[in-house]
Amino acid sequence: MGVDDVPMDDKAKRMRDLLSSFYSPDPSSPSKTPNASSRFATLDTINTTTFDVDQYMNLLVQKSNLEGLLQRHVDMAAEIKNLDTDLQMLVYENYNKFVSATDAIKRMKNNIVGMETNMEQLLEKIMSVQSRSDGVNTSLFEKREHIEKLHRTRNLLRKVQFIYDLPATLAKCIKSEAYADAVRYYIGAMPIFKIYGDSSFLDCKRASEEAIAIIIKTLQGKVFSDSESIQARAEAVMLLKQLDFPVNNLKEQLFEKLEQFLVDLHLEYKEIRYASSGLGGIPVSASSSSHEASIREFAEAVRAYRVIFPDSEQQLFRLAKELATKHFEATKQHIKKQVPSTDLVAMLRVIWTDVLLMDEVLPEAGLRDFTFEAAHDAIKQYVACTFSHLLLDISDALVKVHDNQKGVIEEEYPLQSALETSKKALVQGSMGALLDSRRLLDENLEVLSSLTDLIIEWVQEGFQDFFRKLNDHFFMLSGKKYSANQDLTFGEGMQGDKILPELVLLLAQLSVFIEQNAITRITEEISSFSGGGTRGYENSSAFIPAEICRIFRSAGEELLQHYISLKTQKILIVLKKRFTTPNWVKHKEPREVHMFVDLLLQELDTILNEVKQILPEGLQPKHRRTDSNGSTTSSRSNPLRDDRLVRSNTQKARSQLLESHLAKLFKQKMEIFTKVEHTQESVITTIIKLFLKSLQEFVRLQTFNRSGFQQIQLDIHFLKTTLKDTAEDEAAVDFLLDEVIVAAAERCLDPIPLEPAILDRLTQAKLAKNSDQSSTS
C-alpha cells in the first residue's frame, strides 16, 4: 500500500499528534492508570502517550484474523515509513533556521565591534560643550540679571506714565468722540487702580473716573437719541456693558426702539405704490430703494442687538415674525380692494426680499416656513376674493333691471342690454380670473413656485363654488330661495309681490347661456391653464363641468316656469276682479268688448315685448287647427253649442253637456299643456293657455243671464280674433276659447247667443277703435 492510499484527514491527524509528542514540554506527565486505560482500550490508542504494546497486540489478535493481521502489518510499515520521512523533513527545516540565526548573530557581532569607541568619543565632546556653556553662563550671569532688572523697571515706568497720562488721554478721546478707545484705555488701567488707586494714583483715578462718567453720560444720551442710528446706539450699549454699567433698562429701551422702528416701517410700507402698468407691477424705484434700505438698517440693528444681548433671541424671533405678519396684513387689505395679480406679485416680491434679509440675520427664526404659510393664506384669499368680486360684477349688471323698473335708467331694450352686460361680465370676469392666476404661476418667485399645484386647485374649486353660489343667487333674486345674508341692493326685488318677473326671465336665459356656452369655454381655458390639476375633475372638490351644466339646466327650466307663473298670477288678478265685481244675473245687454280684454291684451303685449328681447324665436311652424290632432273633436263645439241653444234649458241637457265636456277635457289635456321651451312662441302660448284655462274656471263659478252670456261670447270672439297670430298652438287656443263658451252656456239661465253678424260688427268696431287709439298715441 502506497502513501497516497492513506485518507488525508487521518494523515493530518497523525502529523499533529507526532509533532505534539515531539515538542511536548513534559513527556513524563502522569498518564492514566493501566486498569482505566485497559477498560476502554481500542486499536486507536497506538497514537496516544498511554500506548501499551501487549494490550494492543492482544486486542488486535482478538479482533482480526490472519488476513487482517497481514494487512495491518503492511499498513503499519507504510505509516512508519511516512512518519520517518516527515520527521526527516522537520529536522531539515529546523536546521536551516538554526543556520540563519547563527549567521545573523555573527554579523551583529562584527558590526558592534567599532561602535563602543565612537560612543566614547561622542561622550567626551558632549562633556566639553557642557563645560564651555557653563563657563559662558557664569561670565554673563551678572549682566543678564542687570538687563532683566532694567527691562522690568522700564515696563513699570511705562505703566506709571500711562496711568499719569490717562486723564489727558481720556479727555482727548472725549473730544474726538473716540469712546471705544477711551473705554479700552480705562479697562486696561483698572487692575492698577484696584491695587494702588487709593494711595499712589488717587488723583489719576479720580480724574479718570470723572472722564468715564462723562463718557457714560454721553453713551446714554446716544442710546436714547432719536437722531442717532440704531447701529450707533447698539455700539453705545456694548461700551456701557464693558464698563459694567447696568444695561437691563437700556435693553428694554432699545427693544422698544426696535418695535417702534417696525411700526414706522409698516407705515412706510403702506405708502409704497405699485406701478402695475408700464413697470410690470414692480414698485417705483425710489420707494423700493428706500424700503430696502430701511429693512437693511433694521436687520443690522437686530444683528447688533442679538450680539449685545444673546439671551434675547426669542424676542427677536417674535419681532421678525411680526414684520412678516404686518406685511401680509397689509397685503390682505389690498386684496380686499380687488388688486390685479401684478400688484399682488409686486407685494409678495417685497415681502420675500425682506424675509431673505431677516433670514440672514435670524436663520433660526424659521421665517421662510412662516412666510410660506402666510403666503398660502394670502393667495387663497386672493383667489376667493377674485370670484367674490366676479359675483358682485354680475349682480351689478342685474341691477339695471331694477333701475329700469324704477325709471332710473331709460333704454329701448333694457332686458336685452342687461342680459348682454351680464354675459359680458361673466365671460370676461372668468377669463380675467384665469389670466390673473396664470400670471401668478408664470412668476419666477420662490414663494409662488412652491404653491403652483395649490393655486391650480384653488382656481378649480373657486369656479365650482362660484357657479354654485351664482345659482343660489339667481334663486334668491327670483324669490324662490331666501337667504339671511341677502344683499340689500336686491331686497326690494325678492319679497312677495315685488318680485320682478322680467328679472326672473333674464335669470332663466342667463342660466341657459351658462349651461350651453360659458361652461364650455371656461372648461377649455381651465384645461389648457392647469393641465387637469393634481386632483382632476373626478374629485368632488375640483371643477366639474357636468355638474354645473346640470345645475343651470335645471335652474333655467325652473326659473322660466317661475316667470310664467308670475305672469299668469298677474293676469289672474284681472280675471278675478272682472268676474267677482258685476252681478252676472242682472247683466245688461252687451254693446262693446269689455275693458278687461284690453287689460289682458296689454299684459300679453308686455310679455311679448319682454320675451322678444331675451328669448330666441322658435324653429317649428305654428300649430294650426287643420294640423292639430284635436281639430275634429274641438270643432264639435260649434254645432254642439248651436244644438244646445235650440233645446229647452233643462237639467238633463246640462248634465249631458257637462259630462261630455269633462270627458273631452281629460282626453285633450296632454295635447294642450306641453313642455315649455326657451322660445318666444312657447312661453307666450303657455301663458295664453294658462289664463284661458283659468278664465274657464272663473266662468264655471258664476251664473249668467242671457246678456251676461252674450258678453262672454263677445269677449271670447274678440280674443279669438286677436290671439290667432300670437299663439304658437292655434288649435289648442281655439279649443280652450270654445270651452269657455261651453262653460258659460252651461252656467247660463237662458243661453241664447248673439248673431254672427252682430259679433263681427262689434268686433270690427273694437278693432277700429283700438287702431285709432294707437295711431293718435
C-alpha positions in Angstrom: 0.0 0.0 0.0 1.4 3.4 -1.0 1.4 6.6 1.0 -1.4 8.2 -1.1 -3.8 5.4 -0.1 -4.0 6.8 3.5 -7.0 9.2 3.9 -6.0 12.8 4.1 -7.7 13.5 7.5 -6.1 10.6 9.2 -2.7 11.6 7.9 -3.1 15.2 9.1 -4.2 14.0 12.5 -1.2 11.7 12.9 1.1 14.5 11.9 -0.3 16.8 14.5 0.0 14.1 17.2 3.5 13.4 16.1 4.6 17.0 16.3 2.8 17.4 19.6 4.6 14.5 21.1 8.0 15.6 19.7 7.7 19.1 21.1 6.0 18.2 24.3 7.5 20.2 27.2 6.8 17.4 29.7 7.0 14.0 28.2 6.9 12.4 31.6 3.5 13.7 32.5 1.4 11.3 34.5 -0.8 9.0 32.5 -3.9 7.2 33.1 -3.8 4.0 35.2 -3.4 0.8 33.2 -6.6 -0.5 34.6 -8.5 2.5 33.5 -6.9 2.5 30.0 -7.4 -1.2 29.5 -11.0 -0.9 30.3 -11.5 1.4 27.3 -8.7 0.1 25.1 -9.2 0.3 21.3 -7.0 0.0 18.2 -6.7 3.8 18.1 -4.6 4.0 21.3 -1.4 3.5 19.3 -1.2 7.2 18.7 -1.5 8.2 22.4 1.1 8.5 25.1 -0.6 5.7 27.1 0.1 3.1 24.4 0.6 -0.4 25.7 2.1 -2.8 23.2 1.0 -6.1 24.9 -2.5 -4.9 25.3 -2.7 -3.6 21.7 -1.4 -6.9 20.3 -3.9 -9.0 22.3 -6.7 -6.7 21.2 -5.5 -6.9 17.6 -5.3 -10.7 17.7 -8.8 -11.0 19.2 -10.4 -8.7 16.6 -8.6 -9.7 13.5 -8.0 -12.9 11.5 -4.7 -13.9 9.8 -5.5 -12.0 6.6 -6.4 -8.9 8.7 -3.1 -9.2 10.6 -1.1 -9.3 7.4 -3.0 -6.3 6.0 -2.4 -4.4 9.3 1.3 -5.3 9.1 1.5 -3.8 5.6 -0.3 -0.6 6.6 1.8 -0.1 9.7 5.0 -0.5 7.7 3.8 2.2 5.3 2.9 4.5 8.1 6.3 4.0 9.8 8.0 5.0 6.5 5.8 8.1 6.1 6.5 9.2 9.7 10.2 8.8 9.2 10.1 10.9 6.1 8.1 13.6 7.8 10.4 13.6 10.8 13.4 14.0 8.5 11.8 16.9 6.7 11.0 18.6 10.0 14.6 18.2 11.2 15.9 19.7 7.9 13.7 22.7 8.2 14.7 23.4 11.8 18.4 23.1 10.9 18.1 25.8 8.1 16.6 28.1 10.7 19.4 27.5 13.1 22.0 28.2 10.4 20.3 31.5 9.5 20.2 32.6 13.1 23.8 31.8 13.6 24.8 33.9 10.6 22.8 36.8 11.9 24.5 36.7 15.2 27.9 36.7 13.6 27.1 39.8 11.5 25.8 41.7 14.6 29.0 40.9 16.5 31.1 42.2 13.6 29.1 45.5 13.4 29.2 46.3 17.2 33.0 46.0 17.4 33.7 49.7 16.4 30.7 51.3 18.0 32.0 51.4 21.5 34.9 53.6 20.5 32.7 56.0 18.7 30.3 56.3 21.7 33.2 57.2 24.0 34.4 59.9 21.6 30.9 61.4 21.5 30.6 61.4 25.2 33.9 63.4 25.5 32.7 66.0 23.0 29.4 66.4 24.9 31.2 67.0 28.2 33.4 69.6 26.6 30.5 71.5 25.2 28.7 71.4 28.5 31.8 72.8 30.4 32.2 75.6 27.9 28.4 76.5 28.2 28.7 76.6 32.0 31.6 79.0 31.7 29.7 81.4 29.4 26.7 81.3 31.7 28.9 82.1 34.7 30.6 85.0 32.9 27.3 86.6 31.6 25.1 85.9 34.6 25.5 89.2 36.3 25.0 91.2 33.1 21.9 89.3 32.2 20.4 89.9 35.7 21.1 93.6 35.3 19.5 93.8 31.9 16.3 92.0 33.0 16.0 94.3 36.0 16.3 97.3 33.8 13.6 95.9 31.4 11.2 95.4 34.3 11.9 98.9 35.5 11.3 100.3 32.0 7.9 98.4 31.7 6.9 99.6 35.1 7.7 103.2 34.2 5.7 102.9 31.0 2.7 101.7 33.1 3.2 104.5 35.5 3.4 107.0 32.7 0.2 105.5 31.1 -1.6 106.0 34.4 -0.5 109.5 34.8 -1.4 110.3 31.2 -4.7 108.5 31.4 -6.9 111.6 32.3 -5.4 113.6 29.5 -5.8 110.6 27.1 -9.4 110.2 28.1 -10.1 113.9 27.5 -8.6 113.7 24.0 -10.9 110.7 23.3 -13.9 112.5 24.5 -13.0 115.5 22.3 -12.6 113.3 19.3 -15.6 111.1 20.2 -13.4 108.0 20.2 -15.4 106.5 23.0 -14.4 102.9 22.1 -10.6 103.8 22.6 -11.4 105.6 25.9 -13.2 102.6 27.3 -10.4 100.3 26.2 -7.8 102.5 27.9 -9.7 102.7 31.1 -10.4 99.0 31.2 -6.6 98.4 30.8 -5.8 100.7 33.8 -8.4 99.1 36.1 -6.1 96.4 37.6 -3.6 99.2 38.7 -6.4 101.4 40.1 -7.8 98.4 42.1 -4.4 98.0 43.8 -2.9 101.5 44.0 -5.9 103.6 43.3 -6.4 104.7 46.9 -2.7 105.6 47.5 -0.2 106.4 44.8 -2.6 107.1 41.9 -5.5 108.6 43.8 -5.6 111.8 41.8 -5.3 109.9 38.5 -8.1 107.6 39.5 -10.4 110.4 40.4 -9.7 112.3 37.2 -10.2 109.1 35.1 -13.5 108.3 36.8 -14.7 111.8 36.1 -13.8 111.4 32.5 -15.5 108.0 32.4 -18.6 109.5 34.0 -18.8 112.0 31.1 -18.3 109.1 28.6 -21.1 107.1 30.3 -23.4 110.0 30.2 -22.6 110.7 26.6 -23.2 107.0 25.7 -26.5 107.0 27.5 -27.5 110.0 25.5 -26.6 108.2 22.3 -28.8 105.2 23.3 -31.8 107.4 23.8 -31.2 109.8 21.0 -33.6 109.5 18.1 -31.2 111.3 15.8 -28.6 108.5 16.2 -28.7 105.4 14.1 -29.7 102.1 15.7 -26.2 100.8 15.0 -24.6 103.7 16.9 -26.9 103.1 19.8 -26.1 99.4 19.8 -22.4 100.2 19.9 -23.0 102.6 22.8 -24.8 99.8 24.7 -21.8 97.5 24.1 -19.4 100.1 25.5 -21.6 100.6 28.6 -21.7 96.9 29.1 -17.9 96.8 29.1 -17.8 99.5 31.8 -20.0 97.2 34.0 -22.9 99.7 33.7 -26.3 98.1 34.4 -27.9 97.7 30.9 -31.2 96.0 31.7 -33.1 99.2 31.4 -31.2 100.1 28.3 -32.1 96.6 26.9 -35.8 97.3 27.3 -35.4 100.8 25.9 -33.5 99.6 22.9 -36.0 96.8 22.2 -38.8 99.4 22.3 -36.8 101.4 19.7 -36.8 98.3 17.5 -40.5 97.8 18.0 -41.2 101.5 17.2 -38.9 101.2 14.1 -41.1 98.2 13.0 -44.2 100.3 13.4 -42.8 103.1 11.4 -41.6 100.7 8.8 -45.1 99.3 8.5 -46.4 102.8 7.9 -43.8 103.3 5.2 -44.8 100.1 3.6 -48.4 101.3 3.2 -47.0 104.3 1.2 -45.3 102.0 -1.4 -47.0 102.4 -4.8 -47.1 99.7 -7.3 -46.9 100.7 -11.0 -48.9 97.9 -12.4 -48.9 99.5 -15.8 -45.7 100.2 -17.6 -43.5 98.7 -14.9 -44.8 95.2 -14.8 -46.1 95.6 -11.3 -42.7 96.4 -9.8 -42.6 99.1 -7.1 -41.4 102.6 -8.0 -37.6 102.5 -7.9 -37.2 105.3 -5.3 -39.8 103.8 -2.9 -38.3 100.3 -3.4 -34.8 101.5 -2.7 -35.9 103.5 0.4 -37.9 100.5 1.7 -35.0 98.1 1.2 -32.5 100.5 2.9 -34.8 100.7 5.9 -35.1 96.9 6.1 -31.3 96.6 5.9 -30.9 99.1 8.7 -33.4 97.2 10.8 -31.7 93.9 10.1 -28.3 95.3 11.1 -29.9 96.7 14.3 -31.3 93.3 15.1 -27.9 91.6 14.4 -26.2 94.1 16.8 -28.9 93.6 19.4 -28.5 89.9 19.2 -24.7 90.2 19.7 -25.2 92.6 22.7 -27.9 90.6 24.3 -27.5 86.9 23.4 -30.4 85.9 25.7 -32.9 87.9 23.6 -33.3 85.5 20.6 -36.9 84.6 21.3 -37.9 88.3 21.4 -36.1 88.9 18.1 -37.7 85.9 16.6 -41.1 87.2 17.6 -40.2 90.6 16.2 -39.1 89.2 12.8 -42.3 87.2 12.5 -44.3 90.3 13.4 -42.6 92.0 10.5 -43.8 89.3 8.1 -47.3 89.3 9.7 -47.7 93.0 9.2 -46.6 92.7 5.6 -49.2 90.1 4.9 -51.9 92.0 6.8 -51.3 95.0 4.5 -51.3 92.6 1.5 -54.7 91.2 2.6 -56.1 94.7 2.9 -55.0 95.4 -0.7 -56.5 92.0 -1.8 -59.9 93.1 -0.5 -59.8 96.1 -2.8 -59.5 93.8 -5.8 -55.9 94.5 -6.9 -54.6 92.9 -10.1 -52.2 90.0 -10.0 -49.3 92.2 -11.0 -49.7 94.2 -7.8 -50.0 91.1 -5.7 -46.8 89.7 -7.2 -45.1 93.0 -6.5 -46.2 92.9 -2.9 -45.1 89.3 -2.5 -41.7 90.2 -4.0 -41.2 93.0 -1.5 -42.2 90.7 1.3 -39.9 87.9 0.1 -36.9 90.3 -0.2 -37.5 91.5 3.4 -37.8 87.9 4.6 -34.5 86.9 3.0 -32.7 89.9 4.6 -34.1 89.0 8.0 -33.4 85.3 7.5 -29.7 86.1 7.0 -29.7 87.7 10.5 -32.0 85.2 12.3 -31.8 81.9 10.4 -33.1 80.0 13.4 -36.4 82.0 13.5 -37.9 79.9 10.7 -39.1 82.9 8.7 -39.1 81.0 5.4 -41.6 78.4 6.6 -43.7 81.1 8.3 -43.7 83.2 5.1 -44.8 80.1 3.1 -47.7 79.5 5.4 -48.8 83.2 5.4 -48.4 83.3 1.5 -50.6 80.2 1.4 -53.4 82.0 3.2 -53.0 85.3 1.3 -53.1 83.7 -2.2 -56.0 81.5 -1.2 -57.8 84.7 -0.1 -56.9 86.4 -3.4 -58.4 83.6 -5.4 -61.6 83.6 -3.2 -61.8 87.4 -3.5 -61.5 87.3 -7.2 -64.6 85.1 -7.5 -66.4 87.2 -4.9 -65.8 90.3 -7.0 -66.9 88.4 -10.1 -70.2 87.6 -8.4 -70.7 91.2 -7.4 -70.0 92.3 -11.0 -72.7 90.1 -12.3 -75.1 91.3 -9.6 -74.3 94.9 -10.6 -75.2 94.1 -14.2 -78.6 92.7 -13.0 -79.2 95.9 -11.1 -80.1 97.5 -14.4 -83.4 95.6 -14.5 -84.4 97.2 -11.1 -83.2 100.6 -12.2 -85.2 100.4 -15.4 -88.3 99.4 -13.4 -87.8 102.5 -11.2 -87.1 104.8 -14.1 -83.5 105.4 -13.1 -82.3 104.2 -16.5 -84.3 104.6 -19.7 -83.3 102.3 -22.5 -85.2 101.0 -25.5 -84.3 97.4 -24.8 -83.4 97.2 -21.1 -83.7 93.4 -20.7 -81.5 92.7 -23.8 -78.9 95.2 -22.5 -78.9 93.7 -19.0 -78.6 90.2 -20.5 -75.6 91.2 -22.7 -74.0 93.1 -19.9 -74.4 90.0 -17.6 -73.0 87.7 -20.2 -70.0 90.0 -20.8 -69.4 90.3 -17.1 -69.5 86.6 -16.6 -67.2 85.6 -19.6 -64.7 88.5 -19.2 -64.6 88.1 -15.5 -63.9 84.4 -15.7 -61.2 84.9 -18.3 -59.7 87.6 -16.2 -59.6 85.4 -13.2 -57.8 82.7 -15.2 -55.4 85.3 -16.6 -54.5 86.6 -13.2 -54.0 83.0 -12.0 -51.8 82.3 -15.0 -49.7 85.3 -14.2 -49.1 84.0 -10.6 -48.0 80.7 -12.0 -45.6 82.3 -14.5 -43.8 84.4 -12.0 -40.3 83.2 -11.0 -40.7 83.7 -7.3 -39.9 81.0 -4.8 -42.8 81.7 -2.6 -45.2 81.3 -5.6 -43.4 78.3 -7.1 -44.0 76.2 -4.0 -47.8 76.8 -4.3 -48.2 76.1 -8.0 -50.3 72.9 -7.6 -52.4 74.5 -4.8 -53.1 77.6 -6.9 -54.4 75.4 -9.8 -56.7 73.5 -7.3 -57.9 76.7 -5.7 -58.9 78.1 -9.1 -60.8 75.0 -10.0 -62.5 74.9 -6.6 -63.2 78.6 -6.9 -65.0 78.2 -10.2 -67.0 75.3 -8.8 -68.0 77.2 -5.7 -68.6 80.4 -7.7 -71.2 78.8 -10.0 -72.9 77.1 -7.1 -73.2 80.5 -5.3 -74.3 82.1 -8.6 -77.1 79.5 -8.9 -78.2 80.2 -5.3 -78.1 84.0 -6.0 -80.3 83.5 -9.1 -82.9 81.7 -7.0 -82.6 84.3 -4.2 -83.3 87.1 -6.8 -86.2 85.3 -8.2 -87.8 84.9 -4.7 -87.8 81.1 -4.8 -85.0 80.9 -2.2 -84.4 83.4 0.7 -81.0 84.0 2.4 -80.4 85.5 5.8 -77.4 87.3 4.3 -79.1 88.5 1.1 -77.8 91.7 -0.5 -79.9 94.8 0.4 -79.5 96.0 -3.1 -81.9 93.4 -4.3 -84.2 93.4 -1.2 -87.0 95.1 -3.0 -87.0 92.6 -5.8 -87.1 89.5 -3.7 -90.1 89.9 -1.4 -93.6 88.7 -2.2 -95.4 90.6 -4.9 -92.5 92.9 -5.6 -90.5 90.2 -7.4 -89.8 91.4 -11.0 -90.9 88.8 -13.5 -88.7 90.3 -16.2 -85.7 89.7 -13.9 -86.7 86.1 -13.5 -86.9 85.7 -17.3 -83.5 87.3 -17.6 -82.1 84.9 -15.0 -83.6 81.9 -16.8 -82.0 82.9 -20.1 -78.7 83.6 -18.4 -78.8 80.1 -16.9 -79.2 78.7 -20.4 -76.2 80.7 -21.6 -74.1 79.5 -18.7 -75.0 75.9 -19.5 -74.6 76.0 -23.2 -71.8 78.5 -23.8 -70.0 79.8 -20.7 -69.2 76.4 -19.1 -67.7 75.0 -22.3 -65.4 78.0 -22.8 -64.3 78.1 -19.2 -63.6 74.3 -19.2 -61.4 74.7 -22.2 -59.4 77.5 -20.6 -59.0 75.7 -17.3 -57.8 72.5 -19.1 -55.1 74.5 -21.0 -54.3 76.5 -17.9 -54.0 73.7 -15.3 -53.5 70.5 -17.3 -56.1 68.9 -15.1 -54.6 69.9 -11.7 -53.4 67.5 -9.1 -56.8 66.2 -8.3 -58.6 66.2 -11.6 -62.2 66.6 -12.5 -63.2 63.3 -11.0 -62.6 64.7 -7.5 -65.7 66.3 -5.9 -63.7 69.4 -4.8 -62.3 70.2 -8.3 -64.2 71.9 -11.1 -66.8 69.5 -12.5 -68.4 70.9 -15.7 -71.1 68.2 -16.0 -72.4 69.0 -12.5 -72.5 72.8 -13.2 -74.3 72.2 -16.5 -76.9 70.0 -14.8 -77.5 72.6 -12.1 -78.0 75.5 -14.5 -80.1 73.4 -16.9 -82.4 72.7 -14.1 -82.3 76.3 -12.9 -83.1 77.6 -16.4 -86.2 75.4 -16.6 -87.4 76.2 -13.1 -86.8 80.0 -13.5 -88.7 80.0 -16.8 -91.6 78.2 -15.3 -91.5 80.6 -12.4 -91.7 83.6 -14.8 -94.7 82.0 -16.5 -96.3 81.5 -13.0 -95.7 85.2 -12.0 -97.2 86.5 -15.3 -100.1 84.2 -15.0 -100.8 85.3 -11.4 -100.9 88.9 -12.6 -103.4 88.0 -15.2 -105.5 86.1 -12.7 -105.8 89.3 -10.6 -107.5 91.0 -13.6 -109.8 87.9 -14.2 -110.8 87.7 -10.6 -111.7 91.3 -10.4 -113.6 91.0 -13.7 -115.8 88.1 -12.6 -116.3 88.9 -8.9 -117.3 92.6 -9.3 -120.5 92.6 -11.5 -123.8 90.8 -10.9 -124.0 88.5 -13.9 -127.6 87.6 -13.3 -128.6 91.2 -13.9 -126.0 92.0 -16.6 -127.0 94.5 -19.3 -127.0 93.8 -23.0 -123.5 93.9 -24.4 -122.7 96.9 -26.6 -118.9 96.5 -26.9 -116.0 94.3 -25.9 -115.3 94.7 -22.2 -112.4 96.7 -20.9 -110.8 93.7 -19.2 -110.0 92.3 -22.6 -107.9 95.4 -23.3 -106.1 94.8 -20.0 -105.4 91.2 -20.9 -104.1 92.1 -24.3 -101.9 94.9 -22.8 -100.4 92.4 -20.4 -99.8 89.9 -23.3 -98.1 92.7 -25.2 -95.8 93.4 -22.2 -94.9 89.7 -22.0 -94.3 89.6 -25.8 -92.0 92.6 -25.6 -90.0 91.0 -22.7 -89.6 87.6 -24.3 -88.6 89.2 -27.7 -85.7 91.0 -26.0 -84.3 87.9 -24.4 -85.7 84.6 -25.9 -85.0 83.4 -29.4 -87.7 82.6 -31.9 -88.9 79.0 -32.3 -87.8 76.9 -35.2 -91.1 74.9 -35.7 -94.1 76.4 -37.6 -97.3 77.3 -35.8 -99.8 74.5 -34.9 -102.9 75.4 -37.0 -106.3 73.9 -36.4 -106.0 71.7 -39.5 -102.8 70.3 -38.3 -104.0 69.5 -34.8 -104.9 66.1 -33.6 -107.8 67.6 -31.7 -109.2 69.5 -34.6 -112.1 67.2 -35.3 -113.1 66.9 -31.7 -112.7 70.6 -30.8 -114.7 71.7 -33.9 -117.7 69.9 -32.5 -118.1 72.7 -30.0 -119.9 75.0 -32.5 -122.6 72.5 -33.6 -122.9 71.3 -30.1 -123.4 74.9 -28.9 -126.0 75.6 -31.6 -127.8 72.5 -30.8 -127.8 73.4 -27.1 -129.3 76.9 -27.9 -132.3 75.3 -29.7 -133.1 72.9 -26.9 -135.0 73.8 -23.9 -132.8 74.6 -20.9 -133.4 71.5 -18.9 -131.3 70.0 -16.2 -130.9 66.8 -18.2 -129.4 68.5 -21.2 -127.0 70.5 -19.0 -125.9 67.3 -17.2 -125.2 65.6 -20.5 -123.2 68.6 -21.8 -121.1 68.7 -18.6 -120.3 65.0 -18.8 -119.4 65.4 -22.5 -117.2 68.4 -21.8 -115.3 66.7 -18.9 -114.6 63.6 -21.0 -113.2 65.7 -23.8 -111.1 67.9 -21.5 -109.3 64.9 -19.9 -108.8 63.4 -23.4 -107.2 66.6 -24.7 -105.2 67.5 -21.6 -101.8 66.1 -22.6 -102.0 67.8 -26.0 -102.8 71.2 -24.6 -100.2 71.5 -21.9 -96.8 70.5 -23.2 -93.2 71.2 -22.0 -92.2 74.8 -22.1 -89.2 75.6 -24.4 -86.9 78.6 -24.1 -88.5 80.3 -27.2 -90.8 83.3 -27.6 -93.7 81.3 -29.0 -93.5 78.5 -26.4 -93.6 81.0 -23.5 -96.4 83.1 -24.9 -98.5 80.1 -25.9 -98.2 78.6 -22.4 -99.2 81.8 -20.7 -102.2 82.1 -23.0 -103.3 78.5 -22.4 -103.0 79.0 -18.6 -105.0 82.2 -18.5 -107.7 80.7 -20.8 -107.9 77.7 -18.6 -108.2 80.0 -15.6 -110.9 82.0 -17.4 -112.8 78.8 -17.9 -112.7 78.1 -14.2 -113.8 81.6 -13.3 -116.8 81.2 -15.7 -117.8 77.9 -14.1 -118.1 79.7 -10.7 -120.7 82.2 -12.0 -124.3 82.1 -13.0 -125.2 84.2 -16.1 -128.3 85.6 -17.6 -128.7 85.9 -21.4 -126.9 89.3 -21.5 -124.0 88.1 -19.4 -123.6 85.0 -21.6 -123.6 87.2 -24.7 -121.0 89.5 -23.2 -118.7 86.5 -22.5 -119.4 85.3 -26.1 -118.4 88.7 -27.5 -115.2 89.0 -25.4 -114.1 85.4 -26.4 -114.9 86.1 -30.1 -112.7 89.2 -29.9 -109.9 87.3 -28.2 -110.0 84.6 -30.8 -109.6 87.2 -33.5 -106.6 88.9 -31.8 -104.9 85.8 -30.4 -104.8 83.7 -33.7 -101.4 85.3 -34.7 -99.9 85.4 -31.3 -100.1 81.8 -30.0 -97.9 79.0 -31.4 -100.5 76.2 -30.9 -103.6 77.9 -32.5 -105.6 74.7 -32.4 -105.2 74.3 -28.6 -106.0 78.0 -28.1 -109.2 77.8 -30.2 -110.2 74.7 -28.3 -109.8 76.5 -24.9 -111.7 79.5 -26.2 -114.5 77.3 -27.3 -114.5 75.6 -23.9 -115.0 78.9 -22.2 -118.2 79.5 -24.4 -119.4 76.0 -23.5 -118.8 76.6 -19.8 -120.7 79.9 -20.0 -123.6 78.2 -21.8 -123.7 75.6 -19.1 -123.9 78.3 -16.4 -126.4 80.5 -18.3 -130.1 80.6 -17.4 -131.1 81.4 -21.0 -128.1 80.6 -23.3 -129.2 82.4 -26.5 -126.1 83.5 -28.4 -125.6 86.7 -30.4 -126.0 86.5 -34.2 -122.6 86.1 -36.0 -123.2 89.3 -37.9 -123.6 91.2 -34.6 -120.4 89.6 -33.3 -118.4 90.6 -36.3 -119.8 94.2 -36.3 -118.9 94.7 -32.6 -115.5 93.1 -33.1 -114.7 95.3 -36.1 -115.8 98.3 -34.2 -113.4 97.5 -31.3 -110.6 96.8 -33.7 -111.1 100.2 -35.4 -111.3 101.9 -32.1 -108.0 100.3 -30.9 -106.4 101.2 -34.2 -107.4 104.9 -33.8 -106.1 105.0 -30.3 -102.8 103.5 -31.3 -102.4 106.0 -34.2 -103.2 109.0 -32.1 -100.8 107.8 -29.3 
